[in-house]
């Protein structure tokens, strides 16, 4: 049995944040009905690299385990179909600009009156309230406003993006936390649903560690630091003899001593001024120079082997080619050869997190556009015909 088996989810969102939340719930057994516009579908179907069938590889991950139905949410027929589906749903996910669903007669007040048990997850750039509510927002703007973009990159150079749409996925994961919390509350406290208001920028800001309290207490504005981690030493990327880099995290007190012993710097290992992190931060340049002087005399693999043997946290910088063949990934089922709707197979990420009794699963591939238009009737959703959905 799957942990969320029997949970009915209606996904109205597009692209990343809302659909990533739907994907996560679907992986643990929720029945997720994804609503797409007829003819074109979710724009993610055409984002980045397209497969021979004209659909993106990304789509195969983002929409696995879901069903696809086509509705025109701007039409009275499509809106009535959503109401009929919402009547039977446990959760509705949307990531439109605030006010969009209200304009279609599908806002929280209307759907809550129709189905008081409904839980609505609302993901937007800036949230459902506040002076920025009506501004369009994307993940990159959430990363910037949340403080992440300013810290990404090398000192004195233009801030860079982290390489993936992290703001969107952080918002999605906060949304899933909200859904599961609201489901527990509904079960434990009378069966009433509620809406969950997730802003992209707040989801990023929530993981920014000590950024704000350090500013409040000391006026400190954290700056870009490249591969280093300011205030914690030593932790950095170090160049090896073969031009490759290794990441070394020697910032624990006992780990630092093992690291210095491994690189032959017993003088630093036994230096009373370096016993704790606050002392090491004051001499981080000296420590980094000592570590890199040692790594530059050895290949990356030699460095990895030596520091592994010494019990020092160390790792190489993985490309996706490294990931695809890594034994740890393979042993934990994180590289899965999954079927697709066109009959081919594709390597995709496995499911996270891993539950001991009710693990997530890949039950069926990402759907073709409108593939399940006729599946809803008699499938535990509306028993009557849903107007606007092909029978």
KAPEQUI-V366564 format. One line per field, one symbol per residue. phi: phi as a letter, one per 20 degrees, with the letter a starting at -180 (. if undefined). psi: psi as a letter, one per 40 degrees, with the letter a starting at -180 (. if undefined). burial: # if it has 16 or more other ideal C-beta (glycine too) atoms within 10 Angstrom, else .. A space follows every 10 residues. Layout:
BEGIN
phi = ???
psi = ???
burial = ???
END
This chain:
BEGIN
phi = .egdgnfdcd ddfcmdffff ffgffffdof edeeecffnd mfgfgdemee egendffggf efdfmeddcd befeegffff fffffffdee ccdbceggnf fffemcffff ffffcfefdd eddbfcnecn fegeffccgf ffffffofff eepegmdffd efocefffff ffffffgfff fffffffeco neebdddddg ffffgfdele gffffffcme dfdfcmeecg ncbebadcfd genedcecdd efgffgffff ffemdfffgd fffdfcffff gfcffffgff ffgfffecfg fffgfffgfe mdgbaeeeef ffffdfffgf fdmeddedfd fenecbfcff ecedefecff bdebfgfffm gdgeeffmdn effefefndf e
psi = iidfhehhhh heiibcdddd dddddddfei hhhhhihidd ahdddeibhi ideeiidddd ddeieiihih iheeiddddd dddddddeid hhhifihhed dddeffiddd ddddgeehhh hhhideieii dedehihidd dddddeeddd ehaiheihii iedigddddd dddddddddd dddddddefe ehiiihhhhd ddddddefbe dddddddeeh hhihebeigh ehihhihhii deeiiihhgf eidddddddd ddefgdddde hdeedidddd ddfddddddd dddddeeiid ddddddddde fhhiiihhid ddddehdddd defehhhiii eeeaihhiia hhihiddgii igdiihiihe dfdeedhefe ahdihhhehh .
burial = .###..#### ########## ########## #######... ##.##..... ....###### ########## #.#....##. ######.### ######.#.. #..#.###.. ##..#..### ########.. .##...#### ########## ###....... #...###### ######.### .##..#.... ..#.###### #####..... #......... .#.#...#.. ..####.#.# ...###.### #...###### .##.#..##. #..#..#..# ..##..##.# ##.##..#.# ..##.##..# .#.#.#.... ........#. ...##..#.# #....#.#.# #........# ##..###.## ###..#.... ##...#.##. .
END
